[in-house]
Amino acid sequence: MGSSDIRSNRELLESRAKELEYLVSNEQENEGSLNAFQQEIKKFVQLELGNEEMLREVLNRLIERVEIAKDGSIDIHYNFKNPLLLRA
């Protein structure tokens, strides 16, 4: 194995290492978003539905906006990454 082969393999390995670091970083970010979503849902589930003010506050923290298309389809925009889409 010549020095050019070694250099080429090293560059390939360094490139793969950067790619893996990026994937791990994204996975950690996704996991953080999922944990945040789960915590907000736990708070939501524990609320008494009769407390409208608290319910409104939790929904405002979870959801940025809701769009309803002319065809009736609904698109929910969360205040953070939608963890349901991250695992798909």
KEKE-567681 format. One record per atom (N, C-alpha, C): residue number from 1; residue in one letter; atom name; x, y, z. Coordinates in steps of 0.02 Angstrom, whole numbers. Layout:
N
- NUM|A|CA|X|Y|Z $
...
end
This chain:
88
- 1|M|N|43|-58|0 $
- 1|M|CA|0|0|0 $
- 1|M|C|45|61|0 $
- 2|G|N|37|104|-50 $
- 2|G|CA|78|163|-57 $
- 2|G|C|51|221|-15 $
- 3|S|N|92|274|-12 $
- 3|S|CA|72|332|28 $
- 3|S|C|10|365|1 $
- 4|S|N|-1|362|-65 $
- 4|S|CA|-61|392|-94 $
- 4|S|C|-123|352|-74 $
- 5|D|N|-116|285|-69 $
- 5|D|CA|-171|244|-46 $
- 5|D|C|-188|259|27 $
- 6|I|N|-136|267|67 $
- 6|I|CA|-146|282|138 $
- 6|I|C|-180|350|145 $
- 7|R|N|-157|399|107 $
- 7|R|CA|-185|466|110 $
- 7|R|C|-259|464|88 $
- 8|S|N|-273|426|36 $
- 8|S|CA|-341|420|11 $
- 8|S|C|-387|387|63 $
- 9|N|N|-362|334|94 $
- 9|N|CA|-401|300|146 $
- 9|N|C|-412|346|205 $
- 10|R|N|-361|384|223 $
- 10|R|CA|-367|431|280 $
- 10|R|C|-421|484|265 $
- 11|E|N|-419|512|204 $
- 11|E|CA|-468|562|185 $
- 11|E|C|-539|533|186 $
- 12|L|N|-545|471|162 $
- 12|L|CA|-609|437|162 $
- 12|L|C|-634|427|234 $
- 13|L|N|-590|405|278 $
- 13|L|CA|-609|394|348 $
- 13|L|C|-626|460|383 $
- 14|E|N|-588|513|369 $
- 14|E|CA|-603|578|399 $
- 14|E|C|-671|603|375 $
- 15|S|N|-686|593|312 $
- 15|S|CA|-750|613|285 $
- 15|S|C|-807|574|317 $
- 16|R|N|-797|510|325 $
- 16|R|CA|-848|467|357 $
- 16|R|C|-857|487|430 $
- 17|A|N|-802|504|465 $
- 17|A|CA|-806|525|535 $
- 17|A|C|-848|588|541 $
- 18|K|N|-837|636|496 $
- 18|K|CA|-877|698|497 $
- 18|K|C|-951|683|485 $
- 19|E|N|-963|639|438 $
- 19|E|CA|-1032|620|423 $
- 19|E|C|-1066|588|484 $
- 20|L|N|-1030|543|518 $
- 20|L|CA|-1057|511|577 $
- 20|L|C|-1068|560|635 $
- 21|E|N|-1023|608|643 $
- 21|E|CA|-1030|660|694 $
- 21|E|C|-1094|701|680 $
- 22|Y|N|-1105|716|617 $
- 22|Y|CA|-1165|754|598 $
- 22|Y|C|-1228|714|614 $
- 23|L|N|-1228|650|597 $
- 23|L|CA|-1286|608|611 $
- 23|L|C|-1300|601|686 $
- 24|V|N|-1248|593|725 $
- 24|V|CA|-1256|588|798 $
- 24|V|C|-1283|654|826 $
- 25|S|N|-1258|710|801 $
- 25|S|CA|-1281|775|823 $
- 25|S|C|-1355|784|808 $
- 26|N|N|-1375|766|748 $
- 26|N|CA|-1446|771|728 $
- 26|N|C|-1489|725|771 $
- 27|E|N|-1466|666|785 $
- 27|E|CA|-1504|619|825 $
- 27|E|C|-1514|646|896 $
- 28|Q|N|-1462|677|924 $
- 28|Q|CA|-1467|706|990 $
- 28|Q|C|-1517|764|990 $
- 29|E|N|-1516|804|937 $
- 29|E|CA|-1563|860|931 $
- 29|E|C|-1635|833|925 $
- 30|N|N|-1644|780|885 $
- 30|N|CA|-1709|750|877 $
- 30|N|C|-1734|721|943 $
- 31|E|N|-1689|690|980 $
- 31|E|CA|-1707|661|1044 $
- 31|E|C|-1727|716|1093 $
- 32|G|N|-1692|772|1091 $
- 32|G|CA|-1709|829|1134 $
- 32|G|C|-1778|856|1117 $
- 33|S|N|-1794|861|1052 $
- 33|S|CA|-1860|884|1031 $
- 33|S|C|-1914|835|1053 $
- 34|L|N|-1900|771|1047 $
- 34|L|CA|-1948|721|1068 $
- 34|L|C|-1961|725|1143 $
- 35|N|N|-1907|733|1182 $
- 35|N|CA|-1915|739|1254 $
- 35|N|C|-1955|801|1273 $
- 36|A|N|-1942|857|1240 $
- 36|A|CA|-1979|919|1253 $
- 36|A|C|-2053|909|1237 $
- 37|F|N|-2067|877|1181 $
- 37|F|CA|-2135|863|1161 $
- 37|F|C|-2170|818|1212 $
- 38|Q|N|-2136|766|1235 $
- 38|Q|CA|-2164|721|1285 $
- 38|Q|C|-2179|757|1350 $
- 39|Q|N|-2135|801|1372 $
- 39|Q|CA|-2146|839|1433 $
- 39|Q|C|-2208|884|1428 $
- 40|E|N|-2215|917|1371 $
- 40|E|CA|-2274|960|1361 $
- 40|E|C|-2338|919|1359 $
- 41|I|N|-2336|861|1328 $
- 41|I|CA|-2395|817|1324 $
- 41|I|C|-2412|792|1394 $
- 42|K|N|-2362|775|1434 $
- 42|K|CA|-2376|753|1503 $
- 42|K|C|-2411|808|1542 $
- 43|K|N|-2388|870|1534 $
- 43|K|CA|-2421|926|1568 $
- 43|K|C|-2493|932|1544 $
- 44|F|N|-2502|924|1479 $
- 44|F|CA|-2569|930|1449 $
- 44|F|C|-2615|876|1476 $
- 45|V|N|-2591|815|1480 $
- 45|V|CA|-2632|758|1502 $
- 45|V|C|-2653|767|1575 $
- 46|Q|N|-2611|797|1616 $
- 46|Q|CA|-2625|805|1687 $
- 46|Q|C|-2673|862|1702 $
- 47|L|N|-2688|903|1653 $
- 47|L|CA|-2734|959|1664 $
- 47|L|C|-2806|935|1669 $
- 48|E|N|-2843|970|1710 $
- 48|E|CA|-2915|959|1710 $
- 48|E|C|-2942|1000|1651 $
- 49|L|N|-2981|969|1610 $
- 49|L|CA|-3006|1003|1550 $
- 49|L|C|-3053|1060|1568 $
- 50|G|N|-3078|1063|1629 $
- 50|G|CA|-3121|1118|1650 $
- 50|G|C|-3082|1183|1658 $
- 51|N|N|-3017|1179|1665 $
- 51|N|CA|-2976|1239|1674 $
- 51|N|C|-2955|1265|1605 $
- 52|E|N|-2998|1305|1575 $
- 52|E|CA|-2989|1328|1506 $
- 52|E|C|-2927|1371|1498 $
- 53|E|N|-2912|1413|1547 $
- 53|E|CA|-2854|1457|1542 $
- 53|E|C|-2789|1417|1538 $
- 54|M|N|-2782|1366|1581 $
- 54|M|CA|-2723|1324|1580 $
- 54|M|C|-2718|1285|1515 $
- 55|L|N|-2774|1260|1492 $
- 55|L|CA|-2776|1223|1429 $
- 55|L|C|-2753|1267|1371 $
- 56|R|N|-2777|1328|1369 $
- 56|R|CA|-2758|1375|1316 $
- 56|R|C|-2683|1389|1319 $
- 57|E|N|-2656|1398|1380 $
- 57|E|CA|-2585|1411|1388 $
- 57|E|C|-2542|1354|1362 $
- 58|V|N|-2561|1293|1379 $
- 58|V|CA|-2523|1234|1357 $
- 58|V|C|-2527|1227|1281 $
- 59|L|N|-2586|1236|1253 $
- 59|L|CA|-2593|1231|1180 $
- 59|L|C|-2552|1284|1144 $
- 60|N|N|-2550|1344|1173 $
- 60|N|CA|-2509|1398|1143 $
- 60|N|C|-2435|1381|1146 $
- 61|R|N|-2413|1345|1196 $
- 61|R|CA|-2343|1325|1200 $
- 61|R|C|-2328|1269|1150 $
- 62|L|N|-2376|1226|1138 $
- 62|L|CA|-2365|1169|1093 $
- 62|L|C|-2370|1188|1020 $
- 63|I|N|-2418|1230|1003 $
- 63|I|CA|-2435|1242|933 $
- 63|I|C|-2422|1315|914 $
- 64|E|N|-2385|1324|860 $
- 64|E|CA|-2372|1391|834 $
- 64|E|C|-2434|1416|796 $
- 65|R|N|-2459|1375|749 $
- 65|R|CA|-2518|1394|711 $
- 65|R|C|-2549|1331|680 $
- 66|V|N|-2612|1338|661 $
- 66|V|CA|-2648|1284|627 $
- 66|V|C|-2675|1313|562 $
- 67|E|N|-2660|1279|507 $
- 67|E|CA|-2683|1301|442 $
- 67|E|C|-2734|1251|416 $
- 68|I|N|-2790|1277|391 $
- 68|I|CA|-2841|1235|362 $
- 68|I|C|-2847|1253|288 $
- 69|A|N|-2834|1204|246 $
- 69|A|CA|-2835|1215|173 $
- 69|A|C|-2907|1215|148 $
- 70|K|N|-2916|1238|87 $
- 70|K|CA|-2983|1240|56 $
- 70|K|C|-3014|1170|52 $
- 71|D|N|-2971|1119|44 $
- 71|D|CA|-2996|1051|39 $
- 71|D|C|-3012|1021|107 $
- 72|G|N|-3002|1060|161 $
- 72|G|CA|-3018|1037|228 $
- 72|G|C|-2960|1003|265 $
- 73|S|N|-2904|995|231 $
- 73|S|CA|-2846|965|265 $
- 73|S|C|-2818|1014|316 $
- 74|I|N|-2791|986|369 $
- 74|I|CA|-2765|1026|425 $
- 74|I|C|-2690|1016|430 $
- 75|D|N|-2654|1071|437 $
- 75|D|CA|-2581|1069|445 $
- 75|D|C|-2564|1105|510 $
- 76|I|N|-2536|1068|558 $
- 76|I|CA|-2519|1096|623 $
- 76|I|C|-2444|1112|623 $
- 77|H|N|-2427|1174|641 $
- 77|H|CA|-2359|1196|646 $
- 77|H|C|-2342|1202|720 $
- 78|Y|N|-2296|1160|743 $
- 78|Y|CA|-2278|1159|813 $
- 78|Y|C|-2226|1213|828 $
- 79|N|N|-2219|1230|892 $
- 79|N|CA|-2169|1278|913 $
- 79|N|C|-2099|1247|916 $
- 80|F|N|-2094|1183|900 $
- 80|F|CA|-2031|1148|897 $
- 80|F|C|-2039|1094|845 $
- 81|K|N|-1985|1060|829 $
- 81|K|CA|-1989|1008|778 $
- 81|K|C|-2041|956|797 $
- 82|N|N|-2079|935|749 $
- 82|N|CA|-2130|884|760 $
- 82|N|C|-2096|816|768 $
- 83|P|N|-2093|789|829 $
- 83|P|CA|-2059|726|839 $
- 83|P|C|-2092|668|803 $
- 84|L|N|-2155|675|787 $
- 84|L|CA|-2189|621|750 $
- 84|L|C|-2162|615|679 $
- 85|L|N|-2137|670|651 $
- 85|L|CA|-2108|668|584 $
- 85|L|C|-2035|647|586 $
- 86|L|N|-2001|657|642 $
- 86|L|CA|-1930|641|648 $
- 86|L|C|-1918|566|644 $
- 87|R|N|-1964|526|669 $
- 87|R|CA|-1956|454|671 $
- 87|R|C|-1982|419|609 $
- 88|A|N|-2014|456|565 $
- 88|A|CA|-2045|426|506 $
- 88|A|C|-1993|405|456 $
end
